[in-house]
Amino acid sequence: MKNLRDMTYEDMLAEITALGEKPYRAKQLYAWVYKRGVDSFDAMTDMSIPFREKLKDIYDIRGIKVLDVKTAADGTRKFLSELDDANRIESVLIPETSRLTLCVSAQAGCALGCRFCMTGAGGFMRNLRLSELVGQVFAAKSLLDPDERLTNVVLMGMGEPLSNYDNVLKFTKMLTDGQAFGLSHNKVTVSTAGLVPAMERFMEESNCSLAVSLNATTDEVRDRLMPINKKYPIDEVITALRAFQGTGKRHVTIEYVMLRDVNDSLDDGRRLALMLRGV
Ligand code: SF4
């Protein structure tokens, strides 16, 4: 069965048209699947029963299976989910005074092997499908209290989002589409370890924000902490960020994990301040 949650509006339009149905049916279907978030064709009450039966024969609406939820004292909820092939991913709901952020995983495992990261130590399994990205949003929504509303999404969980570029781009478009999840584009942030060509492409193709995991102020230290630095050194990452910031309407976030006696000296502080001028 084809999973409708793997489809963009354009995909659904192509499917519906191929079935000989009117194009407006694709709009209805898209809204039921993403805006209203139903997982049953029987809930699609503005569509005729014969049409719904036809859909049932060809498609399904599958999510991910939440196995475990851990809630911290501050209300942060970390949930572990299982995918169809038994790979497991984590997502986190982070409540703050004026926002509620979902941190989404983009891959099962990660190939980049950053030295300070447990996901990297476990190796790479595979990219997540679109249905598994949106599945994390629906799973998070099912955990919300009635008075809670998801306000932000960050792709900072397991994996390097820009290595799963096509699905992540579709996902961010869907998150900011008024006919789907309807978040503002400055409430959606994609985090990267610094894949420069993909950052440049993202800059062209998305209005969402970017976060870069920097974690060092010299190539020597960053090479050790984040092997991807040997391919895309600090200078290239910062130059790409300046161009991104030059577009004027988007946020750039710099992530810097302080590691005692590794990247936390006064010299690091000075270099960081200089480096980030104009970013
Ligand atoms: S890119 Fe992110 S998930 Fe991958 S190893 Fe580095 S810190 Fe971990």
Residues whose N, C-alpha, C, O or C-beta is under 5 A from the ligand:
A	BS01	SF4	C110 L112 G113 C114 C117 T119 G120 G157 M158 G159 E160 A193
